Amino acid sequence: MISCVLFILSLNVKLVHNYAWKARMNEVSHIRSPLVRAVYQRLKEDERQRNDDHHYWYSFDRARVSADVCECFIQFHQDAETEQFLSDCYEKADWIFTQLYHSIAKSILSWFMTSTSINGLLQRGSMFVFSDEQLRQLLQVGVGWEGQNMLDLGAGDGRVTEKMAKYFRQVYATEVSSTMVWRLQQKNYKILGLDEWDNGSISFDLISCLNLLDRCNKPMTILHSIRRVLTPGVGKAIVAVVLPFKPYVEQDSKDHSPEENLLIQGQSFEEQVQFFIKKVFEPAGFIVEKFSRLPYLCEGDLHQSFYALDDAVFVIKPNS
């Protein structure tokens, strides 16, 4: 059934793209075809995005935080690696047949698979959190630096893990989705069980917890576990959090609410950063070494080439 539908759609793929470009050139005010309209609107938005340096993705009002917090902030900008990721997103969004296939497959698979597993199966929706240069500045390490091991909690498809992996001899990962576990194993990462990574049998030089605290049942328990299994004296954690903070638990929660609610306060990005540092990380036994504001980017679809959220990225270490 899917094959028949896709075959029929494929006959119109080139026509759709050509009509969208003509509509773009002629600034057609009314387009009847929903598919052509979607492509046309995306092309217009892509043109705007290509001419934007996205400085607001990285803006941070230092006057809104205390002096000690301000000293830890690193100002970044849209660098070449970020621009390359965006360029790849524009290109993939133009693969109309692939986007149609993903749309149809997702509507069917969503009946019995989570969004995360669907993305893993279809190899879509890869994420971008930081560039290689931004990672090194946050960790305060050089190009040739090498650590013993690292653990990526909730590693997803492993694309972000790859940026960190090259600096460590051994890479471990955890992941709930069995489909994503399969993808991670293809990259030869050692998969640890959810009840295994924090049992004390292994200590880690780096633990990454990227955009996980708002998607897990017990965020404070995870922070305490991270502190316990970091390598004494050298261990650090890199934690990314989408702000404003809006918890949503995909699995093991009837109403998608976490068992441990952090109750983050603050109206602005800066106020929530201050709250995280003073009321979450420090009470959990951590010192914040560095932090920054970065875009949390995700590959898009037929309607939008990419999606962006505001990330606060912290590098923390145990306070003793």
C-alpha positions as CSV (number, residue, x, y, z in Angstrom):
1,M,0.0,0.0,0.0
2,I,2.7,2.5,1.0
3,S,4.7,1.6,-2.1
4,C,1.8,2.4,-4.4
5,V,1.2,5.7,-2.7
6,L,4.9,6.6,-2.9
7,F,5.0,5.6,-6.5
8,I,2.2,7.9,-7.4
9,L,3.7,10.7,-5.4
10,S,7.1,10.2,-7.0
11,L,5.6,11.0,-10.4
12,N,4.8,14.5,-9.2
13,V,8.0,15.3,-7.2
14,K,9.8,17.2,-9.9
15,L,6.6,19.1,-10.8
16,V,5.9,20.1,-7.2
17,H,9.4,21.5,-6.8
18,N,9.2,23.3,-10.2
19,Y,5.8,24.8,-9.4
20,A,7.1,25.9,-6.0
21,W,10.1,27.7,-7.5
22,K,7.8,29.4,-10.1
23,A,5.5,30.5,-7.3
24,R,8.5,31.8,-5.4
25,M,9.6,33.8,-8.4
26,N,6.2,35.2,-9.2
27,E,5.2,35.7,-5.6
28,V,1.9,33.9,-6.2
29,S,-0.6,35.0,-3.5
30,H,-2.8,31.9,-3.7
31,I,-1.7,28.4,-4.3
32,R,-4.3,25.6,-4.3
33,S,-2.0,22.6,-3.9
34,P,-1.1,22.0,-0.2
35,L,2.1,20.3,-1.1
36,V,3.2,23.1,-3.5
37,R,2.2,25.7,-0.9
38,A,4.3,23.9,1.8
39,V,7.4,23.8,-0.4
40,Y,6.9,27.4,-1.6
41,Q,6.6,28.6,2.0
42,R,9.7,26.6,3.1
43,L,11.7,28.0,0.2
44,K,10.8,31.6,1.2
45,E,11.8,30.9,4.8
46,D,15.0,29.2,3.7
47,E,16.0,32.3,1.8
48,R,15.5,34.4,4.9
49,Q,17.4,32.0,7.1
50,R,20.4,31.9,4.7
51,N,20.8,35.6,5.1
52,D,20.6,35.6,8.9
53,D,23.6,35.3,11.2
54,H,21.2,34.2,14.0
55,H,23.0,36.3,16.6
56,Y,19.9,36.1,18.8
57,W,20.5,32.3,19.2
58,Y,23.6,33.3,21.2
59,S,22.6,36.5,23.0
60,F,22.9,36.7,26.7
61,D,22.2,39.7,28.9
62,R,24.9,39.6,31.5
63,A,23.2,42.4,33.5
64,R,20.5,39.9,34.5
65,V,22.7,37.5,36.4
66,S,25.1,37.8,39.3
67,A,28.8,38.7,38.9
68,D,30.0,35.2,39.7
69,V,27.6,33.6,37.2
70,C,28.6,36.2,34.6
71,E,32.3,35.2,34.9
72,C,31.5,31.6,33.7
73,F,29.8,32.7,30.5
74,I,31.4,32.1,27.1
75,Q,30.1,34.1,24.2
76,F,29.7,32.1,21.0
77,H,28.5,32.8,17.5
78,Q,27.3,30.9,14.4
79,D,30.6,29.3,13.2
80,A,31.5,27.4,10.0
81,E,30.5,24.0,11.5
82,T,27.1,25.3,12.5
83,E,26.6,26.8,9.1
84,Q,27.5,23.5,7.5
85,F,24.8,21.7,9.5
86,L,22.2,24.3,8.4
87,S,23.4,23.9,4.8
88,D,22.9,20.1,5.0
89,C,19.4,20.8,6.4
90,Y,18.4,23.0,3.5
91,E,19.7,20.3,1.1
92,K,17.8,17.4,2.8
93,A,14.6,19.4,3.0
94,D,14.7,19.6,-0.9
95,W,14.6,15.8,-1.1
96,I,10.9,15.9,-1.6
97,F,10.4,12.2,-2.3
98,T,12.3,11.3,0.9
99,Q,10.4,13.8,2.9
100,L,7.1,12.4,1.6
101,Y,8.2,8.9,2.5
102,H,9.1,10.0,6.0
103,S,5.8,11.7,6.5
104,I,3.8,8.7,5.4
105,A,6.0,6.2,7.3
106,K,5.8,8.3,10.5
107,S,2.0,8.5,10.4
108,I,1.8,4.7,10.3
109,L,4.7,3.9,12.7
110,S,3.4,6.3,15.3
111,W,0.7,3.8,16.2
112,F,3.2,1.5,17.8
113,M,6.5,3.4,18.1
114,T,7.7,6.5,19.9
115,S,8.9,9.5,17.9
116,T,12.5,8.8,19.0
117,S,12.4,5.3,17.7
118,I,10.8,6.3,14.4
119,N,13.5,8.9,13.9
120,G,16.1,6.2,14.6
121,L,14.6,3.8,12.2
122,L,14.2,6.4,9.4
123,Q,17.6,8.0,10.1
124,R,15.9,11.4,10.3
125,G,15.9,14.3,12.8
126,S,19.6,14.3,13.7
127,M,20.6,17.0,16.3
128,F,23.3,19.6,16.6
129,V,24.2,21.1,20.0
130,F,27.7,22.5,19.6
131,S,30.6,22.6,17.1
132,D,34.0,21.0,17.8
133,E,35.5,24.4,18.6
134,Q,32.7,25.3,20.9
135,L,33.0,22.0,22.7
136,R,36.7,22.5,23.3
137,Q,36.2,26.0,24.7
138,L,33.5,24.7,27.1
139,L,35.7,21.8,28.3
140,Q,38.8,24.1,28.2
141,V,40.9,21.5,26.3
142,G,43.2,21.7,23.2
143,V,42.9,19.9,19.9
144,G,45.2,17.1,20.9
145,W,43.7,16.5,24.4
146,E,42.6,12.9,25.2
147,G,40.7,11.5,28.1
148,Q,40.3,8.0,29.3
149,N,36.6,7.5,28.8
150,M,33.2,9.2,28.5
151,L,29.5,8.4,28.9
152,D,26.7,9.9,26.9
153,L,23.4,9.6,28.6
154,G,20.4,9.4,26.3
155,A,22.7,9.4,23.3
156,G,20.0,9.2,20.6
157,D,21.5,8.4,17.1
158,G,25.0,9.2,18.3
159,R,25.6,12.1,16.0
160,V,26.3,14.5,18.9
161,T,28.2,11.8,20.7
162,E,30.6,11.6,17.7
163,K,31.8,15.2,18.4
164,M,32.9,14.2,21.9
165,A,34.0,10.6,21.2
166,K,37.2,11.5,19.3
167,Y,38.7,12.9,22.5
168,F,38.3,9.7,24.5
169,R,39.7,6.2,24.3
170,Q,36.5,4.5,25.3
171,V,33.0,5.6,24.7
172,Y,29.9,4.4,26.6
173,A,26.3,5.4,26.0
174,T,22.8,4.8,27.4
175,E,19.6,5.0,25.4
176,V,16.0,3.9,26.1
177,S,14.9,3.4,22.5
178,S,15.9,0.0,21.1
179,T,16.1,1.4,17.6
180,M,18.6,4.1,18.8
181,V,20.6,1.4,20.6
182,W,20.9,-0.4,17.3
183,R,22.2,2.8,15.7
184,L,24.7,3.4,18.5
185,Q,26.0,-0.2,18.3
186,Q,26.7,0.4,14.6
187,K,29.1,3.1,15.8
188,N,30.8,0.6,18.1
189,Y,29.8,2.4,21.3
190,K,29.6,0.3,24.5
191,I,25.9,0.4,25.6
192,L,25.2,0.4,29.3
193,G,21.9,-0.4,30.9
194,L,19.8,2.2,32.7
195,D,20.5,0.4,36.0
196,E,24.1,-0.2,35.1
197,W,25.9,3.1,34.3
198,D,25.7,4.4,37.9
199,N,26.4,1.2,39.9
200,G,29.9,2.3,40.7
201,S,31.7,-0.3,38.6
202,I,33.0,2.4,36.1
203,S,34.1,6.0,36.7
204,F,34.0,8.5,33.8
205,D,36.2,11.4,32.9
206,L,33.2,13.0,31.1
207,I,29.5,12.4,31.3
208,S,27.3,14.2,28.8
209,C,23.7,14.8,29.7
210,L,22.3,16.7,26.7
211,N,18.7,17.8,26.8
212,L,17.8,14.9,29.0
213,L,16.8,16.6,32.4
214,D,13.5,17.8,30.9
215,R,12.8,14.4,29.4
216,C,13.4,12.1,32.3
217,N,11.4,11.0,35.4
218,K,14.0,11.8,38.0
219,P,16.4,14.7,37.0
220,M,17.8,15.3,40.5
221,T,18.5,11.6,40.9
222,I,20.4,11.6,37.6
223,L,22.5,14.6,38.7
224,H,23.4,12.9,42.0
225,S,24.3,9.7,40.1
226,I,26.5,11.7,37.7
227,R,28.4,13.2,40.6
228,R,28.9,9.8,42.2
229,V,30.5,8.1,39.2
230,L,32.7,10.9,37.8
231,T,36.4,10.2,38.0
232,P,37.7,11.8,41.2
233,G,39.8,14.9,40.6
234,V,39.3,15.0,36.8
235,G,35.7,14.1,36.1
236,K,33.3,16.7,34.5
237,A,29.8,16.7,33.1
238,I,28.4,18.7,30.2
239,V,24.7,19.3,30.7
240,A,22.5,21.0,28.1
241,V,19.0,22.2,29.0
242,V,16.3,23.7,26.8
243,L,15.0,26.9,28.2
244,P,12.3,27.8,29.1
245,F,12.2,24.6,31.0
246,K,9.2,22.5,30.1
247,P,9.4,18.9,31.3
248,Y,7.9,16.2,29.2
249,V,8.4,12.5,29.9
250,E,7.9,10.3,26.8
251,Q,7.9,7.0,28.6
252,D,7.0,5.6,32.0
253,S,4.6,8.4,32.9
254,K,0.9,8.4,32.5
255,D,0.5,12.2,32.2
256,H,4.0,12.8,30.8
257,S,5.0,14.6,34.0
258,P,8.2,13.7,35.9
259,E,8.3,12.2,39.4
260,E,10.9,14.8,40.4
261,N,9.8,18.3,39.3
262,L,12.6,20.9,39.4
263,L,10.1,23.8,39.4
264,I,12.5,26.1,37.6
265,Q,11.8,29.8,38.3
266,G,12.4,32.9,36.1
267,Q,10.8,34.6,33.2
268,S,13.9,35.1,31.0
269,F,16.6,32.8,29.7
270,E,19.1,34.5,32.0
271,E,16.9,34.2,35.1
272,Q,16.4,30.5,34.5
273,V,20.2,30.0,34.0
274,Q,20.8,31.7,37.3
275,F,18.2,29.5,39.0
276,F,19.7,26.3,37.5
277,I,23.2,27.2,38.8
278,K,22.1,28.4,42.3
279,K,19.2,26.1,43.0
280,V,19.9,22.9,41.1
281,F,23.6,22.4,40.3
282,E,25.1,23.8,43.5
283,P,22.7,22.1,45.9
284,A,23.4,18.8,44.0
285,G,27.1,19.3,44.8
286,F,28.5,20.8,41.6
287,I,30.5,23.9,40.6
288,V,29.7,25.4,37.2
289,E,33.0,26.0,35.3
290,K,31.7,27.3,32.1
291,F,28.3,27.8,30.3
292,S,26.9,29.3,27.2
293,R,23.8,29.9,25.2
294,L,23.6,27.8,22.0
295,P,20.9,26.7,19.5
296,Y,19.7,23.2,19.8
297,L,19.2,22.4,16.2
298,C,17.3,19.5,14.6
299,E,17.0,18.5,11.0
300,G,13.6,19.5,9.5
301,D,11.0,18.1,7.2
302,L,8.9,19.1,4.2
303,H,7.6,22.2,5.9
304,Q,10.7,23.5,7.6
305,S,14.3,22.8,6.9
306,F,15.4,22.8,10.5
307,Y,14.0,23.5,14.0
308,A,15.8,25.4,16.7
309,L,15.4,25.7,20.5
310,D,17.3,27.7,23.0
311,D,19.9,25.6,24.9
312,A,21.8,26.5,28.0
313,V,25.0,24.3,28.0
314,F,26.9,23.9,31.3
315,V,30.2,22.3,32.2
316,I,30.0,21.2,35.8
317,K,32.3,19.4,38.2
318,P,31.9,18.1,41.8
319,N,32.6,20.8,44.4
320,S,35.0,18.6,46.3
